[in-house]
Amino acid sequence: MFLLSKFRYKLVGYVLLSLFLFLIFKESMGVLFIFMSQGLIRPQADMSLLNDLKIENMILSLKVEELDSLAQENEKLRKALELKEENNIVVIYGRIWGFSPTAWRKIAFCSAGKRQNTRKESLVITEDKLLIGKVSEVFENYSTILLINDPYFSLPVFIEKKGMGLLQGTLSGHPKVLYIEAGQNVSPGDALFTSSQYVPFQIKVGSVSTVAEDPDDFFLRVEATPDAHISSTRDVFIIQ
């Protein structure tokens, strides 16, 4: 009987101790579970917040680019207005959308068309007042520009004070100047300008790159290099 009572007391003690430990660990496990749950949920909440910030940053970046684009366009229009006021001419601003996909034609597509009163054969210059070509066709919402280095391009030019010639595009993309006599003493580096019969001011075309005499011809073989960066030009001014 004594051993049985002693065993019973020990059993009761074990049960009470287990219950006490269970209550302690139950509270600790609850705190640990809450902490781990917060740790699992928080990264998702942080990721959602990060995505929202990325979207907001993208929207702000697009707005900044839009404002910058408008500022650049306003600057182009201001230059066109200054050119118009200085020379009493009509100037239209246009944007080059792209170029002809063919390898041998040098044609650009411009945003200025009939709606902007663009006229065929009008000279086209860059913002630095350098000749890039002339309008070849006009459509309702756009026009095509025949560039200086197109084989069908031609325009009377003069070489500084040394004489007149005809600027002609070629298949190779290197324009030449025709009908320059040997006695005019043309040399590489001489500047080329448009004839005053087109506009009331001089437009820089480029410069002479090579000069060679042909014993079987009265005229020199003259090649020219345009000053305008034709392939990278995007903003142009059409002189009516």
Steps between C-alpha positions, in 0.01 A plus 500: 500500500782739584669439166176547311429832677853617434468413134167683486655816642783482250251455216300798617824700522598404147158595371510840674855563374400406146197727521716787627756454225223474240351833610840669486593359157149563369542875553854494360391300196216749442740792504740312271216413260387864483858615438551245225166586342592865493835407349325308223236763428727806519720409200185469288376837623844653441508351148157645421613842624818471293299420187275800562807723534644361176176577315488851645863558406431383142203739470711790628780412255255500209364839607852642519580367150175648368582843646854479362365409155259793508781734602717380211214541253433852627867580447480376139190710436673803650793455262260471207332824607837676530599378152170627363532842663864547399445423131131575446426148376254222582657215698330173598632274774498126431617180662667222300328169571731273304688433178442299184584129550670472161879505494546737206221757556554770763150612596368614839140504624399824674202579725414824315246455221215682329344586835809707576493655148821325398587557135690281257858600411539698825851491646544316831763601756611391846480712813859609425383640162673226301337363186378144528284471186176615340136392512422250223141395574229644728216297651222587743684418822861468389750573226810340352838672491750434225832509684819657364666164439207348307591425133198701380586809702630809318530864598697801373775602744793733505849437635586798717599771248635262239194424289175316457440129459231234527495280810403148396441193716654167403440128551807483723351760735779752438357810327694661218505851357462520124604764247794645695766622257868451570570872495290559810779367724276287717677310777405259781348678800318767299153562639180436306185714532156503341421752231323817619218441252338257747515689831611852600794367702783254447453141607814301564503174305842355572851521367713371214667171590692407185594673173640327192562606141371299207712547181201398288260748659472876539381464859659384823389192686395639835359303792333661800434407863176623664541683831172370642498164680228367272445154650466631857293813431148492642386865531479692172371834371328530164547835325196594290 
